[in-house]
């Protein structure tokens, strides 16, 4: 039986900033509560969408603390504590564990391009150092330049605390092979909104989503429809949401989703350099898409 302890729909939450560029913790609390009330089973704090590369450790730890305090036990708080330095990832994960978070997201180490043996040792070391904190692997070769192999994922899935993977390689064949070579209890999450439905068909369980900032009830309904065997209904929902999925990735994430939230009235601020605001023509297209889906 698949381990669904993280749930089906998990939002990779943005990090709100004030006008001066500092973290707006008050808005982060409000947004976290809102997302849970909208039907999210969990939140990823300080992942890619949360602009983790430009946050300090102190900022990240405070975000972990305030969101967990705001949400309590109503949803899972999964925190991004990955690094391309194993010792740094261990230290950050141990610090997060003290705050009572529910899980950790561990990205494939970026830039240094470790071989598969190094990747295995990296994730194993973090799991051994924090055995009581469930881990979700994060495979995103487009950003990390390295990718887990099926064999490495299968070996890591044998470690008790490594219970899931966020798969963002756009490779359904890879996901299929992971499903075929891991226990049924190992959960596969789509890291791409446009591939949620296809991934469900090859053994996925849900999504770590950007679009769920805006359409979490619809994503939940689509997944439930698929699980109930209502495939035509699930496809209809997927196709209805597809323009939004594409609009939210018309330029580098999280630039568009922050723009979308601002259009809804959320004071999430801009993005930190070296990210920058989206061009006016792209924002106009995003606004039209939101209007067509009655999201603004």
Backbone bond lengths (Angstrom), bond angles and torsions (degrees), N, CA, C in turn:
res aa  C-N    CA-C-N  psi(-1)  N-CA   C-N-CA  omega(-1)  CA-C   N-CA-C  phi
1 X - - - 1.471 - - 1.518 109.70 -
2 X 1.342 116.58 133.51 1.460 121.05 -178.39 1.523 110.56 -64.79
3 X 1.322 115.79 138.41 1.459 121.52 176.42 1.526 107.77 -79.90
4 X 1.333 117.33 106.52 1.459 120.75 -179.31 1.525 111.21 -106.04
5 X 1.326 116.13 30.16 1.466 119.08 -176.42 1.522 112.47 -64.37
6 X 1.341 117.89 -22.94 1.460 120.68 175.27 1.526 111.56 -85.46
7 X 1.329 118.21 -10.73 1.450 121.47 179.66 1.517 112.72 93.70
8 X 1.339 115.24 -166.09 1.461 121.97 -177.53 1.531 112.14 -105.46
9 X 1.338 116.92 -46.95 1.461 121.29 -177.36 1.526 109.19 -114.10
10 X 1.318 114.45 118.70 1.465 122.24 -177.54 1.523 107.44 -125.40
11 X 1.310 117.47 125.00 1.458 120.52 178.05 1.521 110.98 -88.29
12 X 1.328 115.55 127.71 1.466 121.00 169.22 1.527 106.13 -81.74
13 X 1.317 116.19 95.01 1.464 121.76 -165.60 1.522 113.03 -75.21
14 X 1.338 115.20 140.38 1.466 120.87 174.19 1.523 109.38 -68.31
15 X 1.310 115.31 158.75 1.461 121.51 171.93 1.521 108.52 -102.14
16 X 1.330 118.66 113.24 1.471 120.43 179.59 1.533 111.28 -71.73
17 X 1.315 115.54 142.75 1.465 121.52 176.52 1.521 110.13 -122.48
18 X 1.327 115.01 151.31 1.457 121.42 172.51 1.532 109.39 -81.72
19 X 1.328 115.99 175.82 1.463 120.15 -179.76 1.523 111.97 -61.02
20 X 1.337 116.88 -30.35 1.465 119.48 -179.80 1.520 112.78 -84.88
21 X 1.327 117.15 3.13 1.461 120.66 177.32 1.512 115.12 91.22
22 X 1.326 117.61 -5.53 1.461 119.95 177.84 1.527 110.10 -78.27
23 X 1.328 116.58 159.50 1.464 120.85 -178.73 1.523 110.06 -68.87
24 X 1.322 115.78 134.13 1.460 121.22 177.94 1.536 107.69 -97.59
25 X 1.307 115.48 89.21 1.468 120.34 -175.40 1.529 112.11 -67.01
26 X 1.317 117.39 -32.55 1.470 120.08 -179.93 1.529 110.66 -64.12
27 X 1.330 117.16 -43.04 1.469 119.98 177.64 1.527 110.17 -69.24
28 X 1.316 117.18 -35.19 1.475 119.79 177.25 1.524 110.10 -59.60
29 X 1.312 117.34 -43.69 1.469 120.97 177.31 1.520 110.89 -60.79
30 X 1.329 116.82 -48.04 1.469 121.08 -178.51 1.521 111.40 -62.61
31 X 1.320 116.23 -42.65 1.459 120.31 -179.11 1.518 110.51 -66.31
32 X 1.327 117.44 -41.10 1.462 120.64 179.07 1.526 110.83 -60.23
33 X 1.307 116.76 -45.54 1.473 120.60 179.28 1.525 110.37 -64.02
34 X 1.324 116.48 -43.15 1.469 120.66 178.76 1.526 111.37 -59.14
35 X 1.317 117.20 -44.48 1.464 121.11 -178.49 1.522 111.40 -64.10
36 X 1.305 116.64 -38.85 1.463 119.92 177.08 1.523 110.21 -66.30
37 X 1.322 116.84 -42.61 1.463 120.63 179.08 1.526 111.78 -65.27
38 X 1.328 117.01 -23.47 1.463 121.54 177.85 1.524 113.00 -83.56
39 X 1.332 116.47 -1.72 1.453 119.06 174.01 1.502 116.66 108.15
40 X 1.322 117.74 10.69 1.455 119.48 175.70 1.524 110.61 -73.66
41 X 1.312 115.46 136.45 1.468 120.78 177.92 1.515 112.14 -80.62
42 X 1.324 116.04 -23.24 1.453 120.20 -178.32 1.513 110.93 -161.33
43 X 1.322 115.03 168.17 1.458 122.52 177.44 1.519 108.84 -131.22
44 X 1.317 116.63 135.73 1.461 121.17 168.22 1.518 107.24 -95.74
45 X 1.316 116.05 121.75 1.457 122.24 179.69 1.531 108.46 -104.88
46 X 1.328 115.18 129.99 1.467 121.76 178.51 1.526 112.80 66.21
47 X 1.328 115.19 43.47 1.453 120.03 167.60 1.520 109.12 -93.49
48 X 1.336 116.21 -158.22 1.460 120.38 178.13 1.523 110.78 -58.55
49 X 1.333 116.90 -47.31 1.466 121.48 -178.13 1.521 111.26 -65.89
50 X 1.321 116.82 -25.49 1.457 121.33 177.65 1.514 113.88 -84.35
51 X 1.332 117.21 9.06 1.475 122.66 177.04 1.531 112.81 58.54
52 X 1.314 115.30 40.26 1.467 119.51 -177.33 1.534 114.21 -56.63
53 X 1.348 120.09 -32.14 1.466 117.75 -179.20 1.520 114.57 -62.04
54 X 1.334 117.87 -21.98 1.463 119.58 -177.80 1.527 112.82 -111.89
55 X 1.329 116.85 14.77 1.461 121.17 174.68 1.523 109.77 -100.75
56 X 1.320 116.51 144.61 1.459 119.70 172.77 1.531 109.10 -79.86
57 X 1.314 116.30 162.76 1.467 119.23 176.92 1.522 110.83 -60.90
58 X 1.327 117.65 -39.39 1.466 119.56 179.87 1.526 110.97 -62.62
59 X 1.330 116.98 -40.49 1.468 120.14 177.25 1.529 110.76 -64.06
60 X 1.315 116.06 -42.26 1.458 119.56 179.42 1.518 111.45 -62.70
61 X 1.318 117.49 -45.92 1.465 120.56 -178.39 1.528 110.94 -62.56
62 X 1.330 116.68 -38.03 1.468 119.18 178.86 1.529 110.14 -68.43
63 X 1.332 117.90 -37.69 1.459 120.32 175.59 1.525 111.09 -63.48
64 X 1.331 117.30 -41.16 1.465 119.99 176.20 1.522 109.81 -57.86
65 X 1.333 115.28 -46.62 1.463 120.68 -174.75 1.526 111.72 -65.02
66 X 1.334 116.87 -48.98 1.460 118.95 -172.99 1.532 111.52 -71.84
67 X 1.328 117.63 -35.54 1.467 118.59 179.98 1.522 110.77 -71.88
68 X 1.313 117.45 -39.68 1.466 119.46 177.59 1.517 110.24 -64.14
69 X 1.311 116.73 -41.33 1.472 120.33 178.77 1.520 110.87 -64.63
70 X 1.324 117.12 -39.06 1.466 120.78 -177.93 1.519 112.06 -71.50
71 X 1.331 117.23 -38.27 1.462 122.00 -174.75 1.520 112.37 -88.05
72 X 1.320 116.46 -33.39 1.466 120.17 -177.78 1.512 111.29 63.07
73 X 1.325 115.82 -132.16 1.467 121.09 -178.19 1.530 112.77 -98.91
74 X 1.326 117.03 12.26 1.468 119.74 -177.58 1.519 112.66 -76.59
75 X 1.312 117.68 -18.90 1.464 122.12 178.52 1.522 107.85 -157.83
76 X 1.316 115.60 163.25 1.453 121.09 179.61 1.528 110.28 -82.39
77 X 1.302 115.91 135.46 1.457 121.71 172.89 1.526 107.61 -105.91
78 X 1.332 114.71 112.01 1.466 122.67 -179.41 1.521 106.79 -110.49
79 X 1.308 117.40 126.54 1.461 119.75 -170.37 1.525 111.02 -113.30
80 X 1.329 114.33 139.55 1.451 120.07 177.42 1.516 110.50 -82.51
81 X 1.322 116.12 106.87 1.469 120.68 179.74 1.522 110.81 -122.73
82 X 1.329 116.16 19.47 1.455 120.03 -179.15 1.519 112.27 -73.99
83 X 1.319 115.14 162.31 1.463 121.75 -179.98 1.525 108.47 -159.69
84 X 1.333 115.74 163.76 1.459 117.87 171.06 1.520 111.64 -89.79
85 X 1.317 116.04 9.22 1.473 123.10 171.33 1.525 107.49 -119.38
86 X 1.309 117.42 119.81 1.463 121.26 -175.10 1.526 111.64 -60.90
87 X 1.329 116.78 -43.97 1.466 119.43 -178.87 1.524 111.36 -62.94
88 X 1.337 116.99 -38.41 1.467 120.72 178.43 1.520 110.79 -65.02
89 X 1.333 116.27 -42.17 1.469 120.33 179.07 1.525 110.83 -63.67
90 X 1.303 117.15 -40.46 1.466 120.55 178.88 1.525 109.96 -63.79
91 X 1.322 117.16 -47.24 1.469 120.41 -177.79 1.524 110.87 -62.06
92 X 1.325 117.12 -43.49 1.467 120.70 -179.50 1.521 110.86 -66.50
93 X 1.318 117.21 -39.17 1.463 121.01 -179.70 1.524 110.68 -68.11
94 X 1.304 116.69 -40.10 1.467 119.87 177.60 1.529 110.70 -64.08
95 X 1.319 116.96 -39.24 1.464 120.55 178.64 1.530 110.24 -65.33
96 X 1.326 116.50 -42.37 1.462 120.74 179.76 1.519 111.10 -64.64
97 X 1.323 116.74 -37.94 1.458 120.51 -178.83 1.528 111.37 -59.90
98 X 1.318 117.34 -32.16 1.465 121.40 179.91 1.528 111.55 -64.79
99 X 1.338 116.57 -21.21 1.465 121.00 -176.00 1.520 112.47 -90.01
100 X 1.317 117.15 0.51 1.456 120.16 176.48 1.508 114.65 78.73
101 X 1.344 117.86 22.13 1.460 119.72 177.86 1.528 109.27 -68.00
102 X 1.329 115.60 166.49 1.466 120.61 -170.95 1.514 114.38 -98.63
103 X 1.309 117.07 -12.06 1.452 119.11 -179.61 1.509 110.40 -177.01
104 X 1.323 115.03 171.76 1.452 121.13 -179.23 1.516 109.80 -131.41
105 X 1.331 115.92 141.56 1.457 122.99 174.99 1.520 107.23 -104.15
106 X 1.332 116.43 123.97 1.459 121.07 -175.71 1.524 110.17 -119.24
107 X 1.322 115.71 107.79 1.450 121.61 -178.10 1.525 110.87 -74.89
108 X 1.325 115.48 149.91 1.462 120.15 171.77 1.524 108.17 -59.91
109 X 1.333 118.31 129.31 1.468 120.25 -179.12 1.530 111.99 -52.84
110 X 1.316 114.39 133.48 1.453 122.76 -172.96 1.521 110.89 -101.97
111 X 1.298 116.43 155.21 1.452 127.21 174.10 1.526 114.05 74.58
112 X 1.348 118.07 -47.53 1.460 117.74 -176.09 1.528 114.35 -81.62
113 X 1.339 118.08 -6.70 1.469 124.27 170.33 1.536 113.61 49.11
114 X 1.321 117.74 60.44 1.468 119.31 -179.33 1.522 111.70 -68.50
115 X 1.328 117.31 150.49 1.468 120.30 173.03 1.526 110.17 -70.63
116 X 1.330 116.22 173.33 1.462 120.37 -175.29 1.530 112.20 -59.76
117 X 1.309 117.18 -37.41 1.478 119.67 178.82 1.520 110.34 -62.87
118 X 1.335 116.15 -39.50 1.461 119.46 178.26 1.513 112.15 -68.48
119 X 1.333 116.55 -37.89 1.465 120.15 177.46 1.524 110.61 -62.90
120 X 1.320 116.24 -44.49 1.467 118.98 179.17 1.527 110.53 -60.05
121 X 1.327 116.81 -47.57 1.464 119.92 -177.67 1.523 111.53 -63.69
122 X 1.337 116.59 -35.60 1.464 121.21 179.14 1.525 110.72 -60.86
123 X 1.327 116.82 -55.39 1.468 119.98 -177.40 1.526 111.67 -69.05
124 X 1.320 117.39 -35.74 1.458 120.14 178.16 1.522 110.30 -62.77
125 X 1.335 117.00 -42.20 1.464 120.66 -178.70 1.528 110.94 -62.67
126 X 1.337 117.18 -41.12 1.465 120.15 178.84 1.527 110.08 -65.48
127 X 1.329 116.12 -44.03 1.463 120.08 -179.87 1.519 111.39 -62.99
128 X 1.321 117.62 -41.30 1.472 121.12 -179.66 1.524 111.05 -68.03
129 X 1.336 116.88 -33.25 1.469 120.40 -179.38 1.524 111.92 -75.46
130 X 1.340 117.38 -25.40 1.469 122.20 -178.03 1.529 109.20 -132.89
131 X 1.331 117.55 65.22 1.470 120.58 -170.41 1.527 114.57 -67.67
132 X 1.321 117.95 -18.18 1.464 120.44 -176.40 1.526 112.97 -95.17
133 X 1.330 117.17 0.03 1.461 120.49 -177.89 1.525 109.25 -109.19
134 X 1.336 118.02 112.40 1.469 120.53 -179.14 1.526 111.74 -58.40
135 X 1.332 115.58 141.00 1.463 121.63 -176.14 1.519 111.19 -117.34
136 X 1.340 115.17 137.49 1.451 122.72 168.93 1.525 107.51 -110.97
137 X 1.321 117.24 120.42 1.450 121.40 173.49 1.528 108.97 -69.50
138 X 1.329 116.74 154.43 1.466 120.95 -178.62 1.519 108.26 -132.73
139 X 1.323 115.69 103.58 1.461 121.99 -177.98 1.514 109.28 -100.65
140 X 1.323 117.40 107.83 1.461 121.64 -176.77 1.525 109.37 -142.24
141 X 1.329 117.09 73.21 1.464 120.74 -173.68 1.517 114.48 -60.61
142 X 1.334 117.70 -25.09 1.458 119.69 178.08 1.516 113.32 -62.65
143 X 1.324 117.12 -25.14 1.464 121.45 178.07 1.528 112.58 -106.77
144 X 1.317 117.08 -31.18 1.467 119.20 -174.17 1.522 113.23 -93.29
145 X 1.334 117.51 -18.65 1.471 125.77 -177.32 1.520 113.02 73.73
146 X 1.310 117.95 -8.83 1.466 122.38 175.89 1.523 108.56 -121.91
147 X 1.320 115.98 154.63 1.460 120.26 -179.35 1.516 109.76 -134.56
148 X 1.318 115.77 141.75 1.455 119.99 171.75 1.526 109.46 -67.42
149 X 1.320 116.50 145.06 1.454 120.42 171.73 1.520 109.20 -89.46
150 X 1.320 116.28 161.88 1.470 120.54 176.42 1.515 110.01 -57.51
151 X 1.324 116.03 -42.78 1.474 120.35 -177.63 1.531 111.34 -63.11
152 X 1.334 116.77 -39.53 1.466 119.64 -179.76 1.527 110.74 -69.07
153 X 1.334 117.20 -41.43 1.465 119.74 176.90 1.520 110.19 -61.06
154 X 1.318 116.90 -44.05 1.469 120.66 -179.48 1.524 111.01 -60.71
155 X 1.312 116.52 -40.30 1.470 120.32 179.78 1.524 110.64 -69.23
156 X 1.327 116.77 -40.90 1.465 120.26 179.05 1.527 111.47 -66.74
157 X 1.324 116.88 -32.23 1.465 121.03 -179.49 1.521 112.16 -65.94
158 X 1.324 117.47 -14.49 1.462 121.20 176.81 1.527 111.88 -76.22
159 X 1.342 116.91 -16.80 1.464 121.43 178.17 1.522 108.47 -79.63
160 X 1.307 117.55 128.27 1.468 122.18 -168.69 1.514 113.74 -56.59
161 X 1.324 117.86 -40.06 1.462 119.57 -174.00 1.526 113.49 -83.77
162 X 1.329 118.39 -9.11 1.467 121.21 177.77 1.519 107.06 -92.06
163 X 1.329 115.64 101.49 1.471 119.82 -167.18 1.523 114.16 -112.24
164 X 1.344 117.98 -4.77 1.458 118.35 -173.14 1.521 110.75 -160.85
165 X 1.327 115.08 165.94 1.461 121.72 172.29 1.519 109.30 -136.88
166 X 1.315 115.98 137.69 1.459 122.58 168.01 1.519 106.21 -94.48
167 X 1.313 116.47 109.75 1.450 122.50 -173.07 1.528 109.97 -99.85
168 X 1.338 116.14 113.09 1.463 121.15 -176.00 1.523 110.80 -131.55
169 X 1.318 115.14 43.38 1.462 119.55 178.86 1.523 112.31 -100.47
170 X 1.337 117.44 -3.49 1.473 123.59 -175.82 1.520 112.38 62.97
171 X 1.324 117.01 20.27 1.464 121.89 -174.81 1.524 109.44 -114.43
172 X 1.321 116.52 96.98 1.460 120.17 -179.15 1.519 112.14 -68.67
173 X 1.330 116.83 -27.60 1.464 119.58 176.38 1.528 109.97 -65.23
174 X 1.325 116.36 -40.81 1.467 120.78 176.56 1.521 110.22 -61.22
175 X 1.329 116.65 -46.54 1.465 120.56 179.87 1.524 110.67 -61.31
176 X 1.318 116.74 -40.24 1.466 120.50 178.84 1.521 110.90 -61.73
177 X 1.323 116.10 -43.14 1.461 119.95 -179.79 1.526 111.81 -68.17
178 X 1.336 116.52 -36.56 1.471 119.32 174.90 1.526 109.89 -61.23
179 X 1.351 116.19 -43.77 1.468 119.40 179.20 1.527 111.03 -61.93
180 X 1.313 116.70 -38.00 1.461 120.47 -177.59 1.518 112.76 -73.31
181 X 1.340 117.14 -19.66 1.467 120.05 -173.02 1.523 114.37 -116.70
182 X 1.327 116.90 10.91 1.464 120.43 177.21 1.521 109.07 -126.11
183 X 1.326 117.40 157.93 1.465 120.03 178.16 1.526 111.39 -61.32
184 X 1.300 116.93 154.27 1.462 121.52 178.46 1.526 111.41 -59.38
185 X 1.320 116.78 -24.00 1.466 121.12 -179.23 1.525 112.71 -74.84
186 X 1.335 117.99 -12.28 1.462 121.74 -178.51 1.524 108.42 -85.67
187 X 1.333 117.03 121.47 1.462 122.06 -172.46 1.524 111.41 -91.55
188 X 1.339 115.03 135.50 1.461 121.38 176.57 1.525 108.41 -111.50
189 X 1.342 115.82 121.25 1.463 121.92 178.43 1.524 109.50 -110.88
190 X 1.313 116.30 139.15 1.452 120.29 172.43 1.522 108.94 -72.40
191 X 1.318 115.99 135.20 1.451 120.37 172.52 1.514 112.15 -97.64
192 X 1.344 115.83 8.71 1.466 121.61 -177.42 1.523 108.54 -134.21
193 X 1.317 116.49 122.32 1.459 120.63 -175.45 1.521 112.88 -59.26
194 X 1.320 117.48 -37.71 1.463 120.07 -176.03 1.522 113.14 -72.74
195 X 1.332 117.03 -10.99 1.467 120.46 -178.99 1.527 112.79 -111.66
196 X 1.320 117.91 12.34 1.467 119.83 -179.87 1.528 110.98 -60.08
197 X 1.322 116.60 -52.96 1.464 119.37 -176.86 1.525 112.11 -63.62
198 X 1.334 120.07 -47.22 1.462 118.50 175.60 1.529 113.56 -58.79
199 X 1.326 116.45 -37.52 1.462 118.93 -179.01 1.526 111.32 -68.58
200 X 1.334 117.38 -35.60 1.465 119.80 175.16 1.522 110.44 -57.72
201 X 1.321 116.28 -36.68 1.470 120.78 -176.97 1.516 112.57 -68.72
202 X 1.331 118.00 -21.54 1.467 120.15 179.66 1.533 111.45 -109.54
203 X 1.335 116.45 19.73 1.453 119.46 171.98 1.505 116.80 108.19
204 X 1.334 117.54 8.90 1.458 119.65 176.00 1.515 111.47 -73.89
205 X 1.328 114.94 166.38 1.466 119.70 -177.05 1.523 112.50 -115.81
206 X 1.327 117.53 -23.16 1.464 119.46 -175.93 1.510 111.02 178.54
207 X 1.347 115.44 -152.36 1.459 120.26 -172.43 1.517 111.29 -144.90
208 X 1.325 115.32 142.07 1.462 122.17 162.72 1.520 104.29 -99.57
209 X 1.313 116.01 107.50 1.457 122.12 -157.83 1.517 113.87 -115.50
210 X 1.335 114.39 150.40 1.459 122.46 167.46 1.531 109.69 -94.22
211 X 1.334 115.69 -44.41 1.466 120.72 -177.38 1.525 112.78 -62.50
212 X 1.320 117.56 -21.96 1.462 120.30 -178.76 1.522 112.81 -67.10
213 X 1.331 118.29 -11.41 1.467 119.43 167.02 1.527 110.39 -56.52
214 X 1.342 115.72 -28.70 1.454 122.09 -171.13 1.518 113.72 -116.00
215 X 1.340 118.13 -30.33 1.473 121.17 -170.92 1.530 112.09 -136.30
216 X 1.303 118.13 39.12 1.473 119.15 -179.51 1.528 112.75 -60.37
217 X 1.346 121.37 -39.77 1.470 118.62 178.09 1.529 112.28 -61.17
218 X 1.328 116.23 -38.84 1.458 119.86 179.96 1.529 111.59 -66.75
219 X 1.323 116.89 -39.02 1.467 120.02 177.76 1.523 110.68 -65.58
220 X 1.320 116.50 -42.19 1.465 119.71 176.47 1.529 110.24 -59.53
221 X 1.320 116.81 -43.54 1.464 121.00 -178.46 1.524 111.06 -64.70
222 X 1.336 117.03 -39.71 1.461 120.53 178.89 1.524 111.30 -63.53
223 X 1.316 116.45 -43.59 1.465 120.43 179.81 1.524 110.58 -65.86
224 X 1.330 116.87 -42.38 1.461 120.00 178.35 1.531 111.26 -63.09
225 X 1.324 116.34 -39.85 1.465 119.88 178.71 1.520 110.45 -62.26
226 X 1.306 117.10 -44.20 1.465 119.99 178.76 1.524 110.74 -62.21
227 X 1.334 116.20 -45.23 1.468 119.76 -178.63 1.524 111.62 -64.72
228 X 1.329 116.71 -26.43 1.465 120.80 178.89 1.529 112.24 -85.91
229 X 1.320 116.91 2.04 1.456 120.44 -179.89 1.513 113.98 82.27
230 X 1.332 116.93 9.85 1.468 121.29 179.83 1.527 108.66 -90.68
231 X 1.323 115.19 69.16 1.454 120.72 -170.73 1.528 112.69 -66.26
232 X 1.331 117.80 -38.95 1.458 120.44 179.53 1.527 110.74 -64.16
233 X 1.312 116.61 -39.27 1.463 121.09 178.13 1.522 110.82 -65.94
234 X 1.335 116.40 -42.67 1.461 120.64 178.54 1.526 110.73 -62.91
235 X 1.332 116.69 -41.16 1.461 120.40 178.81 1.521 110.71 -64.59
236 X 1.321 117.33 -41.43 1.462 120.49 177.99 1.524 111.17 -58.38
237 X 1.342 116.27 -42.85 1.463 120.35 178.93 1.528 110.95 -65.53
238 X 1.326 115.98 -42.60 1.467 120.88 178.96 1.525 110.71 -58.33
239 X 1.318 117.00 -47.37 1.454 121.13 -177.56 1.526 111.88 -67.90
240 X 1.326 116.31 -32.39 1.464 119.76 177.04 1.528 110.95 -66.11
241 X 1.332 116.02 -37.01 1.458 120.57 -177.00 1.527 113.34 -87.58
242 X 1.323 117.06 -13.44 1.465 120.64 -174.07 1.528 113.25 -56.17
243 X 1.338 120.67 -42.33 1.474 118.86 177.48 1.524 113.00 -58.89
244 X 1.328 116.93 -35.69 1.465 120.15 177.27 1.519 110.41 -67.70
245 X 1.344 116.32 -45.52 1.464 119.53 178.59 1.526 110.95 -54.27
246 X 1.326 116.04 -43.58 1.458 120.14 -177.97 1.528 111.34 -71.56
247 X 1.321 116.91 -40.26 1.468 120.12 -179.28 1.526 111.75 -64.07
248 X 1.327 117.19 -33.06 1.459 120.57 -178.95 1.527 112.56 -75.53
249 X 1.340 115.95 -6.98 1.460 119.35 176.94 1.523 111.04 -126.74
250 X 1.356 115.33 29.30 1.463 119.80 177.93 1.521 111.48 -72.38
251 X 1.314 117.11 -17.97 1.452 124.27 170.20 1.523 106.52 -148.46
252 X 1.307 117.12 -176.13 1.459 121.15 -169.89 1.525 112.72 -59.26
253 X 1.317 116.11 127.03 1.463 122.56 172.43 1.528 108.68 -66.69
254 X 1.358 119.14 136.50 1.464 129.81 12.15 1.527 115.01 -103.21
255 X 1.324 117.90 24.96 1.462 119.51 -177.64 1.535 111.61 -55.94
256 X 1.357 119.33 -50.23 1.468 117.95 -177.66 1.526 114.71 -68.03
257 X 1.333 118.03 -39.81 1.459 118.25 -176.94 1.524 111.01 -68.23
258 X 1.319 117.52 -32.88 1.463 118.67 174.99 1.526 110.64 -66.57
259 X 1.326 116.71 -38.60 1.466 119.92 176.02 1.520 110.54 -63.16
260 X 1.339 116.44 -40.92 1.470 120.48 179.21 1.521 111.15 -63.11
261 X 1.307 116.94 -42.77 1.461 120.67 179.20 1.526 111.06 -64.63
262 X 1.314 116.69 -39.50 1.471 119.12 176.78 1.529 110.55 -63.48
263 X 1.330 117.06 -38.35 1.468 120.29 177.41 1.524 111.40 -63.70
264 X 1.333 116.51 -27.08 1.460 120.60 175.70 1.529 112.54 -83.17
265 X 1.321 116.78 -6.11 1.460 119.92 178.68 1.509 115.05 102.90
266 X 1.317 117.44 4.45 1.463 120.51 179.03 1.526 109.99 -80.80
267 X 1.324 116.27 132.92 1.467 121.47 -179.69 1.527 109.86 -88.83
268 X 1.328 115.42 66.28 1.471 119.72 -177.34 1.515 112.36 -90.19
269 X 1.329 116.97 -7.07 1.452 119.79 178.66 1.511 112.82 73.55
270 X 1.323 114.83 -168.21 1.452 121.22 -179.44 1.515 112.41 -92.37
271 X 1.321 115.41 -153.11 1.463 121.80 179.07 1.519 108.50 -118.37
272 X 1.316 115.34 157.34 1.460 119.71 179.27 1.524 111.01 -86.30
273 X 1.321 114.87 143.44 1.456 121.54 176.28 1.538 109.37 -60.60
274 X 1.319 118.08 140.03 1.464 128.33 17.59 1.530 116.14 -89.19
275 X 1.339 119.26 4.35 1.458 119.58 170.08 1.526 108.64 -68.86
276 X 1.328 116.05 160.38 1.464 119.79 -178.47 1.526 109.02 -147.28
277 X 1.311 116.81 168.88 1.458 121.17 -177.78 1.533 111.03 -67.15
278 X 1.321 116.33 153.78 1.459 120.52 -178.19 1.525 110.73 -77.68
279 X 1.325 117.40 151.09 1.467 120.80 178.60 1.527 111.22 -61.53
280 X 1.327 117.75 150.63 1.471 121.17 -177.16 1.518 113.98 -56.17
281 X 1.340 117.16 -37.05 1.466 118.90 -177.65 1.530 111.42 -68.25
282 X 1.325 117.16 -34.29 1.459 119.85 177.35 1.521 110.53 -72.19
283 X 1.328 117.31 -38.79 1.464 119.80 177.61 1.526 110.81 -65.49
284 X 1.328 117.14 -35.88 1.467 120.33 177.29 1.530 110.48 -63.73
285 X 1.329 116.76 -41.63 1.469 120.33 177.53 1.528 110.59 -64.42
286 X 1.330 116.27 -41.91 1.462 120.46 177.95 1.523 110.53 -60.95
287 X 1.326 116.86 -44.08 1.465 120.55 179.83 1.522 111.02 -61.53
288 X 1.316 117.34 -42.38 1.464 120.99 178.26 1.528 111.07 -61.38
289 X 1.324 116.36 -41.82 1.472 120.51 178.56 1.516 110.97 -62.80
290 X 1.320 117.19 -43.35 1.464 120.83 178.53 1.518 111.32 -63.66
291 X 1.316 116.58 -39.43 1.461 120.81 178.88 1.527 110.85 -65.35
292 X 1.317 117.17 -40.66 1.460 121.02 -179.20 1.518 112.26 -64.78
293 X 1.335 116.35 -28.14 1.465 121.22 178.88 1.529 111.81 -97.45
294 X 1.344 116.34 9.12 1.475 122.61 179.21 1.527 111.74 57.11
295 X 1.322 115.99 38.98 1.469 121.32 178.93 1.520 111.90 -96.83
296 X 1.322 116.46 -10.16 1.468 121.05 171.45 1.532 107.40 -140.00
